[in-house]
């Protein structure tokens, strides 16, 4: 996955991911680092295979790696991370050799990954579901003060 390697080496990606790690180092709730992004990617890919969806593996990994890239702007500038992330992803993906059509699909998924999609099987819905399933709420020490509803929390291993 050559273009995924390019994302991982992209200067904007590295700068934002390193800054995010710094901003969240004392965070008691779920963090949004590389381990989270990789978990989201793997869950997306598994779900796509199980549902026989024909999404390209590189698109899945690109969306997962970049879906929280706007968190720095949320923390530091008050811009919702899904909005900032869409803009950052567009630039990073373009620099990494993705085509306009691919960028558009990934950008829409990133910008809508905070809301539940009605239509199962879409790329956006797949990102939303994987993002939520990646969380280990069943063993979280901060679960009592988390703002996720009980119905949204993962109380058991699903994937």
LUMFI-751144 format. One record per residue (C-alpha): residue in one letter; x, y, z; residue number from 1. Coordinates in nm, 3 decimals. Layout:
N
REC  resn       c1       c2       c3  resi
REC     A        X        Y        Z   NUM
...
! end
This chain:
159
REC  resn       c1       c2       c3  resi
REC     X    0.000    0.000    0.000     1
REC     X    0.236    0.258   -0.135     2
REC     X    0.006    0.557   -0.090     3
REC     X   -0.059    0.463    0.274     4
REC     X    0.317    0.468    0.329     5
REC     X    0.318    0.817    0.178     6
REC     X    0.051    0.929    0.426     7
REC     X    0.255    0.790    0.714     8
REC     X    0.556    0.990    0.592     9
REC     X    0.366    1.308    0.499    10
REC     X    0.493    1.614    0.685    11
REC     X    0.144    1.751    0.759    12
REC     X    0.025    1.412    0.885    13
REC     X    0.332    1.367    1.104    14
REC     X    0.308    1.719    1.244    15
REC     X   -0.061    1.686    1.331    16
REC     X   -0.028    1.334    1.470    17
REC     X    0.270    1.428    1.689    18
REC     X    0.087    1.738    1.813    19
REC     X   -0.224    1.533    1.885    20
REC     X   -0.021    1.283    2.086    21
REC     X    0.116    1.573    2.291    22
REC     X   -0.226    1.732    2.343    23
REC     X   -0.381    1.404    2.457    24
REC     X   -0.099    1.264    2.671    25
REC     X   -0.288    1.338    2.995    26
REC     X   -0.634    1.257    2.853    27
REC     X   -0.824    1.000    3.062    28
REC     X   -1.072    0.923    2.786    29
REC     X   -1.012    0.748    2.455    30
REC     X   -0.718    0.886    2.264    31
REC     X   -0.694    0.942    1.893    32
REC     X   -0.341    0.830    1.809    33
REC     X   -0.206    0.589    1.553    34
REC     X   -0.316    0.282    1.749    35
REC     X   -0.678    0.402    1.734    36
REC     X   -0.652    0.478    1.361    37
REC     X   -0.505    0.135    1.286    38
REC     X   -0.781   -0.033    1.488    39
REC     X   -1.042    0.160    1.292    40
REC     X   -0.876    0.059    0.964    41
REC     X   -0.866   -0.309    1.056    42
REC     X   -1.228   -0.311    1.172    43
REC     X   -1.337   -0.128    0.856    44
REC     X   -1.154   -0.381    0.643    45
REC     X   -1.297   -0.681    0.829    46
REC     X   -1.650   -0.540    0.809    47
REC     X   -1.608   -0.465    0.437    48
REC     X   -1.496   -0.823    0.373    49
REC     X   -1.775   -0.972    0.583    50
REC     X   -2.039   -0.758    0.412    51
REC     X   -1.884   -0.823    0.070    52
REC     X   -1.840   -0.451    0.010    53
REC     X   -1.602   -0.360   -0.270    54
REC     X   -1.413   -0.076   -0.104    55
REC     X   -1.044   -0.055   -0.186    56
REC     X   -0.815   -0.146    0.103    57
REC     X   -0.603    0.165    0.047    58
REC     X   -0.911    0.390    0.070    59
REC     X   -1.014    0.218    0.392    60
REC     X   -0.674    0.267    0.551    61
REC     X   -0.646    0.627    0.426    62
REC     X   -0.984    0.721    0.573    63
REC     X   -0.907    0.552    0.904    64
REC     X   -0.563    0.710    0.935    65
REC     X   -0.700    1.057    0.865    66
REC     X   -1.044    1.054    1.029    67
REC     X   -0.924    1.224    1.351    68
REC     X   -0.644    1.435    1.201    69
REC     X   -0.845    1.753    1.270    70
REC     X   -0.846    1.699    1.648    71
REC     X   -0.559    1.946    1.699    72
REC     X   -0.767    2.219    1.538    73
REC     X   -1.060    2.124    1.759    74
REC     X   -0.852    2.146    2.075    75
REC     X   -0.658    2.457    1.978    76
REC     X   -0.897    2.655    1.757    77
REC     X   -1.243    2.525    1.845    78
REC     X   -1.305    2.394    1.492    79
REC     X   -1.500    2.063    1.495    80
REC     X   -1.248    1.792    1.415    81
REC     X   -1.451    1.633    1.140    82
REC     X   -1.464    1.964    0.952    83
REC     X   -1.095    2.047    1.001    84
REC     X   -1.005    1.687    0.925    85
REC     X   -1.182    1.690    0.591    86
REC     X   -0.978    1.989    0.477    87
REC     X   -0.650    1.847    0.605    88
REC     X   -0.722    1.507    0.453    89
REC     X   -0.790    1.663    0.114    90
REC     X   -0.446    1.823    0.111    91
REC     X   -0.263    1.518    0.247    92
REC     X   -0.437    1.277    0.009    93
REC     X   -0.361    1.499   -0.287    94
REC     X    0.008    1.512   -0.190    95
REC     X    0.011    1.133   -0.152    96
REC     X   -0.119    1.050   -0.500    97
REC     X   -0.489    0.988   -0.445    98
REC     X   -0.730    1.071   -0.728    99
REC     X   -0.998    1.340   -0.698   100
REC     X   -1.279    1.081   -0.685   101
REC     X   -1.102    0.890   -0.406   102
REC     X   -1.035    1.211   -0.214   103
REC     X   -1.401    1.308   -0.239   104
REC     X   -1.519    0.972   -0.098   105
REC     X   -1.271    0.983    0.190   106
REC     X   -1.343    1.349    0.266   107
REC     X   -1.719    1.288    0.287   108
REC     X   -1.661    0.991    0.519   109
REC     X   -1.433    1.196    0.747   110
REC     X   -1.673    1.489    0.755   111
REC     X   -1.966    1.265    0.843   112
REC     X   -1.801    1.015    1.079   113
REC     X   -1.949    1.190    1.383   114
REC     X   -2.307    1.107    1.289   115
REC     X   -2.470    0.772    1.240   116
REC     X   -2.551    0.699    0.880   117
REC     X   -2.894    0.560    0.800   118
REC     X   -2.776    0.370    0.496   119
REC     X   -2.568    0.070    0.598   120
REC     X   -2.302   -0.039    0.352   121
REC     X   -2.184    0.309    0.255   122
REC     X   -1.820    0.405    0.299   123
REC     X   -1.921    0.677    0.547   124
REC     X   -2.128    0.432    0.751   125
REC     X   -1.840    0.186    0.753   126
REC     X   -1.604    0.450    0.899   127
REC     X   -1.862    0.557    1.158   128
REC     X   -1.925    0.198    1.272   129
REC     X   -1.556    0.105    1.286   130
REC     X   -1.470    0.420    1.481   131
REC     X   -1.727    0.335    1.746   132
REC     X   -1.643   -0.037    1.755   133
REC     X   -1.275    0.040    1.811   134
REC     X   -1.341    0.171    2.161   135
REC     X   -1.279   -0.048    2.467   136
REC     X   -1.557    0.095    2.686   137
REC     X   -1.598   -0.238    2.866   138
REC     X   -1.265   -0.186    3.043   139
REC     X   -1.237    0.192    3.052   140
REC     X   -1.156    0.345    3.390   141
REC     X   -1.316    0.676    3.286   142
REC     X   -1.642    0.521    3.165   143
REC     X   -1.850    0.672    3.448   144
REC     X   -1.765    1.028    3.345   145
REC     X   -1.760    0.971    2.967   146
REC     X   -2.017    1.167    2.769   147
REC     X   -2.105    0.873    2.544   148
REC     X   -2.451    0.732    2.613   149
REC     X   -2.476    0.382    2.752   150
REC     X   -2.625    0.260    2.424   151
REC     X   -2.326    0.398    2.231   152
REC     X   -2.062    0.244    2.459   153
REC     X   -1.909   -0.093    2.376   154
REC     X   -1.981   -0.315    2.672   155
REC     X   -1.838   -0.624    2.506   156
REC     X   -1.588   -0.716    2.239   157
REC     X   -1.760   -0.697    1.902   158
REC     X   -1.463   -0.713    1.664   159
! end
